[in-house]
Amino acid sequence: MNKLNIKCLCFTALICFSSFINAQEGTVNIEQSKEIDKLLEFKKDIKTVETFRIQVYSGNSSSRASNVKSEFMQTYGQWPVEMIFNTPNYKIWVGNFRDRLEADRALLRIKKNYMNAFIFQPKKD
C-alpha cells in the first residue's frame, strides 16, 4: 500500500509540475540572396504585360478548327495563329497585340472574312 501511495504521489507531482515546463524559445534568422528579390521583381513585371488577342473560331470540332487555322494562315500570314483546346471547345486565337488600338485595326481587317471574331485579353497565369 505504501508503494502505491508513493507511485500516486510521484505521478501527481509529475502532472502538476509538467505544466511549468516550457519548450525552448528561440529565433530563426533567414538569410536569402538579394538576387531572389530581383528575380521576383522581374517575374512580377513579366506578369503585368497586357496583351490582346483575337478569337476567330470556337467549336467542338478539331478538324474544323484545323481548317479555320490553315485558311486564316493563308489569308492573313502576318499574325501568329494558335489553336487552343478548352474542354469541350477548340478555339483559334490570333495575334499577340500590345495595345487595344493595334488589335482593333487587325480586327477590322479580320471581320471581313470572320464575322464572329472578337478581341479579348487572355487570363494571366
C-alpha positions as CSV (number, residue, x, y, z in Angstrom):
1,M,0.0,0.0,0.0
2,N,2.8,2.3,0.8
3,K,4.4,1.7,-2.6
4,L,1.1,2.5,-4.3
5,N,0.8,5.8,-2.4
6,I,4.3,6.8,-3.4
7,K,3.6,6.0,-7.0
8,C,0.4,8.0,-6.9
9,L,2.2,10.9,-5.3
10,C,5.0,10.8,-7.9
11,F,2.5,10.6,-10.7
12,T,0.5,13.6,-9.3
13,A,3.7,15.6,-8.8
14,L,4.8,14.9,-12.3
15,I,1.4,16.0,-13.7
16,C,1.4,19.2,-11.6
17,F,5.0,20.2,-12.4
18,S,4.7,19.4,-16.1
19,S,2.6,22.5,-16.6
20,F,5.6,24.6,-15.6
21,I,7.9,23.0,-18.2
22,N,8.3,25.2,-21.3
23,A,9.9,24.4,-24.5
24,Q,12.9,26.3,-25.7
25,E,12.2,29.6,-27.2
26,G,14.5,30.9,-30.0
27,T,14.7,33.0,-33.0
28,V,15.2,31.9,-36.6
29,N,17.2,34.1,-38.9
30,I,16.6,33.6,-42.6
31,E,19.3,34.9,-44.9
32,Q,18.5,35.0,-48.6
33,S,20.3,36.3,-51.5
34,K,19.4,39.8,-52.8
35,E,19.2,38.3,-56.3
36,I,16.0,36.5,-55.2
37,D,14.3,39.8,-54.8
38,K,15.5,40.9,-58.2
39,L,14.1,37.8,-59.7
40,L,10.7,38.3,-58.0
41,E,10.5,41.8,-59.4
42,F,11.4,40.6,-62.8
43,K,8.7,37.9,-62.7
44,K,6.2,40.5,-61.5
45,D,7.0,42.7,-64.4
46,I,6.5,39.9,-66.9
47,K,3.1,39.1,-65.5
48,T,1.9,42.6,-65.7
49,V,2.3,43.0,-69.5
50,E,-1.1,43.2,-71.0
51,T,-1.7,41.7,-74.4
52,F,-4.7,41.4,-76.6
53,R,-5.7,38.6,-78.9
54,I,-8.5,38.0,-81.4
55,Q,-10.6,34.8,-81.4
56,V,-11.8,33.8,-84.8
57,Y,-13.3,30.4,-84.1
58,S,-14.8,28.4,-81.2
59,G,-16.4,25.0,-81.6
60,N,-16.1,21.3,-80.7
61,S,-14.7,20.0,-84.0
62,S,-11.0,19.7,-84.1
63,S,-11.0,19.2,-87.8
64,R,-13.0,22.3,-88.4
65,A,-10.7,24.3,-86.1
66,S,-7.6,23.0,-88.1
67,N,-9.3,24.0,-91.3
68,V,-10.0,27.5,-90.0
69,K,-6.5,27.8,-88.7
70,S,-4.9,26.9,-92.1
71,E,-7.4,29.1,-94.0
72,F,-6.5,32.0,-91.7
73,M,-2.8,31.5,-92.1
74,Q,-3.1,31.5,-95.9
75,T,-5.2,34.7,-95.9
76,Y,-3.5,36.6,-93.1
77,G,0.0,35.4,-92.7
78,Q,1.3,38.4,-90.7
79,W,-0.1,37.3,-87.3
80,P,0.7,34.2,-85.3
81,V,-2.2,31.7,-85.1
82,E,-2.7,29.3,-82.2
83,M,-5.3,26.5,-81.7
84,I,-6.3,26.2,-78.1
85,F,-8.4,23.4,-76.5
86,N,-10.5,24.4,-73.6
87,T,-12.9,21.5,-72.8
88,P,-15.0,20.9,-74.8
89,N,-14.2,23.6,-77.4
90,Y,-11.3,24.2,-79.8
91,K,-10.5,27.9,-80.2
92,I,-8.4,29.7,-82.8
93,W,-6.6,32.7,-81.3
94,V,-4.8,35.2,-83.5
95,G,-2.0,37.7,-82.8
96,N,-0.3,39.0,-79.7
97,F,-1.1,42.7,-79.8
98,R,0.5,45.1,-77.3
99,D,-2.4,47.6,-77.2
100,R,-6.1,47.7,-77.9
101,L,-5.6,50.1,-80.9
102,E,-3.4,47.6,-82.7
103,A,-5.9,44.8,-82.0
104,D,-8.8,47.0,-83.3
105,R,-7.0,47.7,-86.5
106,A,-6.4,44.0,-87.1
107,L,-10.0,43.2,-86.1
108,L,-11.3,45.5,-88.8
109,R,-9.4,43.5,-91.4
110,I,-10.3,40.1,-90.0
111,K,-14.0,40.9,-89.6
112,K,-14.3,40.9,-93.4
113,N,-13.9,37.1,-93.5
114,Y,-14.7,36.1,-89.9
115,M,-17.8,37.9,-88.7
116,N,-17.8,36.4,-85.2
117,A,-14.2,37.4,-84.4
118,F,-13.7,39.5,-81.3
119,I,-10.9,40.9,-79.1
120,F,-10.1,39.7,-75.7
121,Q,-7.4,39.7,-73.1
122,P,-6.1,36.2,-72.1
123,K,-6.1,35.4,-68.4
124,K,-2.7,35.8,-66.7
125,D,-1.1,32.8,-65.1
